């Protein structure tokens, strides 16, 4: 279990390559997220044009989103990853990012980016992503592709804040049938 309440100003976040011994600690992190917003897709199809737009809408109540992959799917995904980095505070794994380079030319795909519940919205996810970006850049990638659940507003806001652009979607993309934004 992850202890919460670290004073991140006092304890340094160490980002390093994941080790086999980290996998159980990565699985133990609570992967669920909470969101008070979602994105509604509007479809306009005309004779000579079409468009898709996404509008951020406030939900009547906050929802808890289960992570789109279960433990078995996570382990399979990590087996396919080209790199996995963990973020540790006082030798405890509190975050991780998994990346893949083989699927798309000159593009690194972020398959997982997870931060422990009580430590979210403190810049840890951004630092993990930046470490993944540096690794990918060193290997010739000039694009980073992320896949986000359409109801995961905190993750979408983080990506937009970091300068990412939404470039597409796939309906029923995740094993839990959730739509993905890319």
C-alpha positions as CSV (number, residue, x, y, z in Angstrom):
1,X,0.0,0.0,0.0
2,X,1.1,3.5,-0.6
3,X,1.6,5.9,2.3
4,X,0.2,9.3,1.6
5,X,1.0,12.7,3.0
6,X,4.6,13.1,1.8
7,X,5.9,16.6,2.0
8,X,7.1,16.7,-1.6
9,X,8.9,20.0,-0.9
10,X,11.1,18.0,1.6
11,X,11.2,14.6,-0.2
12,X,12.7,14.4,-3.6
13,X,11.0,12.6,-6.5
14,X,13.4,10.1,-8.0
15,X,12.5,9.0,-11.5
16,X,14.2,5.8,-12.7
17,X,13.7,2.8,-15.0
18,X,11.3,0.3,-13.5
19,X,12.7,-3.0,-12.1
20,X,11.0,-6.4,-11.9
21,X,10.6,-5.8,-8.1
22,X,8.5,-2.7,-8.8
23,X,5.7,-4.4,-10.7
24,X,3.8,-5.5,-7.6
25,X,4.1,-1.9,-6.2
26,X,2.9,-0.5,-9.5
27,X,-0.2,-2.8,-9.5
28,X,-0.9,-1.8,-5.9
29,X,-1.3,1.9,-6.8
30,X,-5.0,2.9,-6.9
31,X,-5.5,3.5,-10.7
32,X,-9.0,4.9,-10.4
33,X,-9.6,8.6,-11.0
34,X,-12.3,11.1,-10.2
35,X,-13.8,13.6,-12.6
36,X,-16.6,16.2,-12.4
37,X,-16.4,16.8,-16.2
38,X,-16.7,14.8,-19.3
39,X,-16.5,15.6,-23.0
40,X,-19.6,15.4,-25.3
41,X,-19.0,14.7,-28.9
42,X,-21.0,16.5,-31.5
43,X,-21.2,15.1,-35.0
44,X,-22.0,17.2,-38.1
45,X,-22.2,15.3,-41.3
46,X,-23.1,17.2,-44.5
47,X,-23.0,16.4,-48.2
48,X,-19.6,17.8,-48.8
49,X,-18.1,18.1,-45.3
50,X,-18.1,16.6,-41.8
51,X,-16.8,17.6,-38.4
52,X,-16.5,16.3,-34.9
53,X,-16.2,18.6,-31.9
54,X,-15.9,17.9,-28.2
55,X,-17.5,20.1,-25.6
56,X,-16.5,19.9,-22.0
57,X,-19.6,19.5,-19.8
58,X,-20.0,19.5,-16.1
59,X,-21.5,16.3,-14.8
60,X,-24.4,16.4,-12.3
61,X,-22.0,14.7,-9.8
62,X,-18.4,13.6,-9.8
63,X,-17.8,10.1,-11.0
64,X,-15.1,7.6,-10.2
65,X,-13.5,6.1,-13.3
66,X,-12.1,2.7,-13.1
67,X,-8.8,2.3,-14.9
68,X,-9.4,1.0,-18.5
69,X,-7.1,-2.0,-18.1
70,X,-7.4,-4.7,-15.4
71,X,-4.3,-6.3,-13.8
72,X,-3.9,-8.9,-16.5
73,X,-4.1,-6.3,-19.3
74,X,-1.7,-4.1,-17.4
75,X,0.9,-6.9,-17.2
76,X,0.5,-7.7,-20.9
77,X,0.9,-4.0,-21.8
78,X,4.0,-3.7,-19.6
79,X,5.4,-6.7,-21.3
80,X,5.0,-4.9,-24.7
81,X,6.5,-1.6,-23.4
82,X,9.8,-0.4,-24.6
83,X,10.4,1.6,-21.4
84,X,8.7,1.9,-18.0
85,X,9.8,4.6,-15.5
86,X,8.7,4.8,-11.9
87,X,8.6,7.8,-9.7
88,X,9.7,7.1,-6.1
89,X,9.7,9.1,-2.9
90,X,11.7,7.7,-0.1
91,X,12.1,4.5,-2.1
92,X,8.3,4.0,-2.4
93,X,6.8,3.8,-5.9
94,X,4.2,6.5,-6.2
95,X,3.9,6.9,-10.0
96,X,4.8,5.3,-13.3
97,X,4.7,5.9,-17.0
98,X,4.9,3.1,-19.7
99,X,6.0,3.9,-23.3
100,X,6.1,2.1,-26.6
101,X,8.1,3.0,-29.7
102,X,7.5,0.2,-32.2
103,X,3.9,0.8,-33.3
104,X,4.2,4.2,-35.1
105,X,7.2,5.7,-37.0
106,X,9.0,8.4,-34.9
107,X,6.2,8.3,-32.3
108,X,6.3,7.2,-28.7
109,X,2.9,6.0,-27.4
110,X,2.2,6.5,-23.7
111,X,0.2,3.4,-22.7
112,X,0.0,4.2,-19.0
113,X,0.6,7.2,-16.8
114,X,-0.5,6.7,-13.2
115,X,0.1,8.7,-10.0
116,X,-1.0,7.6,-6.5
117,X,-4.4,9.1,-5.5
118,X,-3.3,11.5,-2.7
119,X,-0.4,12.8,-4.7
120,X,-2.2,13.8,-7.9
121,X,-2.3,17.4,-9.2
122,X,1.1,18.2,-7.6
123,X,3.2,18.0,-10.9
124,X,4.3,14.4,-10.5
125,X,2.4,13.2,-13.6
126,X,3.9,16.1,-15.6
127,X,7.4,15.2,-14.5
128,X,6.9,11.5,-15.3
129,X,5.6,12.4,-18.8
130,X,8.6,14.8,-19.3
131,X,11.0,12.0,-18.4
132,X,9.2,9.7,-20.9
133,X,9.4,12.5,-23.6
134,X,13.2,12.8,-23.0
135,X,13.7,9.1,-23.3
136,X,11.7,9.0,-26.5
137,X,13.5,12.0,-28.0
138,X,16.8,10.3,-27.3
139,X,15.6,7.4,-29.5
140,X,14.5,9.6,-32.4
141,X,10.8,10.1,-31.7
142,X,9.5,13.5,-32.3
143,X,5.9,12.8,-31.5
144,X,4.2,11.6,-28.3
145,X,0.8,9.9,-28.6
146,X,-1.3,9.6,-25.5
147,X,-4.6,7.8,-25.1
148,X,-7.1,9.3,-22.7
149,X,-10.5,8.2,-21.4
150,X,-13.0,10.8,-22.6
151,X,-14.3,11.2,-19.0
152,X,-10.8,11.7,-17.5
153,X,-10.9,15.5,-17.3
154,X,-7.9,15.9,-15.0
155,X,-5.7,13.9,-17.5
156,X,-7.0,15.8,-20.5
157,X,-6.5,19.1,-18.8
158,X,-2.9,18.1,-17.9
159,X,-2.1,17.2,-21.5
160,X,-3.5,20.4,-22.8
161,X,-1.6,22.4,-20.2
162,X,1.6,20.7,-21.3
163,X,0.9,21.7,-24.9
164,X,-0.5,18.5,-26.3
165,X,-3.1,18.8,-29.0
166,X,-6.1,16.5,-29.3
167,X,-5.8,14.8,-32.7
168,X,-8.5,12.1,-32.8
169,X,-10.7,9.6,-31.1
170,X,-11.7,6.0,-31.2
171,X,-15.0,4.8,-29.9
172,X,-15.0,1.7,-27.6
173,X,-11.2,1.8,-27.7
174,X,-10.4,0.6,-24.2
175,X,-11.2,-2.9,-22.8
176,X,-13.9,-1.3,-20.7
177,X,-15.5,0.1,-24.0
178,X,-14.7,3.7,-23.1
179,X,-14.0,6.1,-25.9
180,X,-10.3,7.3,-26.2
181,X,-9.1,10.7,-27.1
182,X,-5.7,11.0,-28.7
